[in-house]
Amino acid sequence: MGLAYSKPEVRSVQTPGQVAGRQAMRRFFIAILAPALLALFLLTIVPFIYMVVSSFTPWNLSRPNSFRFIGLQNYVELLRDTRFWHSIGIQIRITLLGVPAMLTLGMLQALYLYWSRLRIMAYLRSFFIIPMVIPPIVAALIWRILFTPSVSIVDWALKSLGLPHPVWLSDPTLALVAIIIADVWEWTPFVLLLLLAGLQALPEEPLEAAQIDGATRWGLFRYVMWPLLQPTLAVVVLFRVIDSVRAFPLIYIMTEGGPGFATEPTNFYAYTLGFSHSEVGYSSAMVVVMFFFTLAVTLLIPRFIRWEVDSA
Amino acid sequence: MSGTRKGMNRRDFLRLAAGGAALSLLSACGATPTATPVPPTATKPPAPPTAAPAAPTATKAPAPAATTAPAPAPTAAPPAPTAAPTQAPSMFANKFSNVTLKIIASDLAYTAALETMFGDFTKLTGAKINYEKVTFPVANTQEELELSSGSSTYDVMMIIFIKAQKWIQAGWIAPLDPFIQNKQLTDDKLLALDDFLPAAIDPFRFKNQLFGLSYIAETTQLIYRKDVLDAAGFTKAPDTLEEMGQIAAKVNKKGELAGYIGRVTPTEAHFTWPIFVQGYGGNLFRDPPNDMTPTINSAESVKATELFTSLMMKYGPAGISNFATTECQNAMSQGQAAIWLDALGIMGPIIDKTKSKVADKVAFAIAPKGPAGRFPQIASHGWMIPKNAKNKEASWAFIQWALSRDVILQTALKGEHAGVPRGSVLANADYKKKYFWAGTDVGGLVTEALKLAKIAYRVVPEFPQVGERCGQAIGQIVSGQMGVKPALDAAQADVVTLMQKAGYTIKP
C-alpha cells in the first residue's frame, strides 16, 4: 500500500533587511527600465494613439482644416471600398502561400543541418542565412532583375534550353507568385535559425529512447521532434505571419502593386494613400483595421499549440 | 545559507547594470525622433483651383517615378560656352557668408551639372551649399513629408508641376513675387524673368502669384530607329498616331525587335497616354480647370486607349506591362525596340555612345498627331522656397543664380540637359550646335511642342491621384486583366469619387 505523501509547506522567513533589499532591487530594476519604457511609449504608443485618432478624421495633409472628427465614416467607407477588400485578398494569399512554404523549407534545412555529420557544414551554415542579412531593398532589386526577361540570366538560360520562360512580373497571377518566391527566399533563413535552435534545445532522452526502439528518422521527427517543437513553431509562425503583413520593399521595387492591382496588399494600399495622396485619415483607418486583424491572428495561433507534452 | 559561490555579486551586478544603462542612454541620444505631421495651418478651403495656367502651358509629364539617368557623359567635348562665366552682381557679394543653404532635388542632368558649379555660387555670395540629391520618386515623397510637417530643414527644394498646385494651395510654398518686387534682393538682369518660357513657369502660378521658377521644360518626343524604318520602306518619321501603329506593326519582330515600347507602371503610364486621348478629341476632364468633371471613359478616350494599349500589347517586348523608365531606356539603347514616344529628358542614354548600341542610328521627331490634333506633353521642374525656410533671402539669391541665363546655358552644355526653360538659351548657337541630335534640331522640337501642349488637366491638386488611377487602369488593360471599356469605366467611377471627396461638384 502506498504511503500518502504531501510536500510540507515551507514558509521562508525574511528579515527586515532582506525585505528592504528586495524592494531596493525592485526600485533599481524599475529605474533601469524606465528610460527604455519611456522611449517605447513616446515612439510607439503615442504615435499609435495619434494614428487611431486620425482614423476618425478625413485628414488630408494638403487640405487645411481637414483634421475634424467625422466618427466612423472612414471605417464605413472601408466596408464599401472594393480596392481595400481586394488588397485583403492579396494579403491573405501572400500569407497563406508564403508562410507554409517558409516553414517547410526552413524545417528541411534545419533538419539537414541538425543531422548532418559533415564537419564542413558547421562552416557553411552561415551561407544559409545570407538572404536574411541582405538589405530588403537589395533583395528586391535582385529579384526584379531575375524576373525581367531582357536582363535576366535565368530567363536566358531557360530560353537557351528551350524551356518555358514566363514573363513573371507582367502576368497578374505570376507576379504575385514572384513576390511570394522572393519573400520565401529572403525569410526562410529566419525560420531555419529558430527551428535549428529549437532542435538543438530538444531533450536528448526521448530522442535516444526512440532511436534505441528502432525509430526511423521520419518516425523520430513525426512522433518525437514535431510535438516537442510546437512552442518553437508557434513563435516562428507568429513572427512570419506578422512580417508577411509588412512585405513592403518587394512590392515597391518589383511591381508597385501592379500590373493593375494584382500585387497590391493592404499595407501598400495604405502607403499609397498616406504618402502619395496625403490621405492620412483614411489610410490610418485602414492601418488600424490591419492592426487589429493581425492582433487577432497572433492571439489565435497560440490556442492551436500544445504547450505541454506528456512525457509518457 | 549557501556557501560561497563564484561569479558576480550584487554590487558587481549593480555596477555593470548601471554602466549598461548609461551606454544605452548615450546610444539612444543619437536617435532621431519620429516627426509627427502637423495639420496645415493655412485656412483657405479646398476650393477648386480658380487660377488657370495663363496659356495651354508647357510641361509634359516629367521623368516620373523611375530615376532619370544622371547626365551621361557627353560623347564629345562640349563646345566652349559663348557666355562669359557667371559674374557676381555686386548686390550679392559676400552678402550671405554666414549662411549654409540646405537644398534638395532629384538627380537629373541639370542638377548634376549644376552641382559642379556650386563653388561659383559660394565665391559670389559667400553662402555654402549643403546639397542632398535623391532619386525622383524619393525626392517627391520626402519633400511632401517635410512640407506637410511644417519643417524648416530645407531652404530650397525642387518642385514638379504635377505636385505644384497641391503644394501651393496647401500653403506650403513661399510666393516669389515679394522677392521679385524687392530690388534690394533681385537683380532684374540676372533674373531676366521675361526670358522664361511662359509654358515652363505657368504651372507654378496661383491667383496671379508665382511660386516657383523652372529649370527643366521638357517635352515628349518620338525617338525611333531610322535604319529600321528605312529598311522597312519608311523614309520619314510617322506624322500621325495611326501611321505610328502601322510602322510598329511592320517592323515588329517578336522576340528580336519590339515595334513599340512605353512606360506602363501605375505611376508612369499616365504620362504619354494623354497624347493619344487628346489626339482623339478627349481629355481627362471636361474643361480643366473650369469644369473638372472626369471624362476618362468618354468614347474618344476609349478609342485612344484602344490604340495606345494595343501598340504595347501587340508590338511591345515581353514584360512590357512592368516597364518603367529604366526598362525602356535599356530596350531602346540595346537595339531591342524601334519606336519610343516619351519624355526627351529620359532619352539621353540612348544617344550616349558610351552606353548605347544605337546612338548613331536613332532620330527624333515631334509627337505624332491624332484626328483632333497634335498634343505633345510637357513637364516642368523648378526651384521653390518652402514657407518655413530659414534663409529665404539667400534662397532667392541661389534661385536667381541657378536659373540665370549663363548658368542654364552652362548646364545644358556640360550635361545632356536639352529641356531648358529660357528662350535665349534655346536660341543660343552653342546650344543649337550641341543639341542637333541625329539630324534634328531638338531645341526647335522643344519650342514647337511647348506651343502645342494642352496640360491644364495636370496642374490641379488632385492630379497625382487621378494620374495614378488611370495608370493602374492602363496596367490592367495591358496585362490582359480587363478590357479597355471596363477598365476605364472603373477608373472613371473611382476618379469621380475622388473628385467629389475633394469638394468638386461633378456635373452629369
Chai-1 contact restraints between the chains, C-beta under 6 A:
chainA,res_idxA,chainB,res_idxB,connection_type,confidence,min_distance_angstrom,max_distance_angstrom,comment,restraint_id
A,I32,B,A17,contact,1.0,0.0,6.0,A-B,restraint_1
A,I32,B,A21,contact,1.0,0.0,6.0,A-B,restraint_2
A,P35,B,L25,contact,1.0,0.0,6.0,A-B,restraint_3
A,L61,B,P37,contact,1.0,0.0,6.0,A-B,restraint_4
A,L61,B,S148,contact,1.0,0.0,6.0,A-B,restraint_5
A,S62,B,K166,contact,1.0,0.0,6.0,A-B,restraint_6
A,S62,B,A170,contact,1.0,0.0,6.0,A-B,restraint_7
A,R63,B,P46,contact,1.0,0.0,6.0,A-B,restraint_8
A,P64,B,P40,contact,1.0,0.0,6.0,A-B,restraint_9
A,P64,B,A42,contact,1.0,0.0,6.0,A-B,restraint_10
A,P64,B,T43,contact,1.0,0.0,6.0,A-B,restraint_11
A,F67,B,P39,contact,1.0,0.0,6.0,A-B,restraint_12
A,P149,B,A318,contact,1.0,0.0,6.0,A-B,restraint_13
A,P149,B,G319,contact,1.0,0.0,6.0,A-B,restraint_14
A,V167,B,A318,contact,1.0,0.0,6.0,A-B,restraint_15
A,V167,B,G319,contact,1.0,0.0,6.0,A-B,restraint_16
A,L169,B,N322,contact,1.0,0.0,6.0,A-B,restraint_17
A,S170,B,G319,contact,1.0,0.0,6.0,A-B,restraint_18
A,S170,B,S321,contact,1.0,0.0,6.0,A-B,restraint_19
A,S170,B,N322,contact,1.0,0.0,6.0,A-B,restraint_20
A,S170,B,S479,contact,1.0,0.0,6.0,A-B,restraint_21
A,P172,B,S479,contact,1.0,0.0,6.0,A-B,restraint_22
A,P172,B,Q481,contact,1.0,0.0,6.0,A-B,restraint_23
A,E256,B,T265,contact,1.0,0.0,6.0,A-B,restraint_24
A,E256,B,P266,contact,1.0,0.0,6.0,A-B,restraint_25
A,G258,B,P266,contact,1.0,0.0,6.0,A-B,restraint_26
A,G258,B,G475,contact,1.0,0.0,6.0,A-B,restraint_27
A,P259,B,S321,contact,1.0,0.0,6.0,A-B,restraint_28
A,P259,B,G475,contact,1.0,0.0,6.0,A-B,restraint_29
A,P259,B,S479,contact,1.0,0.0,6.0,A-B,restraint_30
A,G260,B,Q472,contact,1.0,0.0,6.0,A-B,restraint_31
A,G260,B,G475,contact,1.0,0.0,6.0,A-B,restraint_32
A,G260,B,Q476,contact,1.0,0.0,6.0,A-B,restraint_33
A,G260,B,Q481,contact,1.0,0.0,6.0,A-B,restraint_34
A,F275,B,T141,contact,1.0,0.0,6.0,A-B,restraint_35
A,H277,B,Q465,contact,1.0,0.0,6.0,A-B,restraint_36
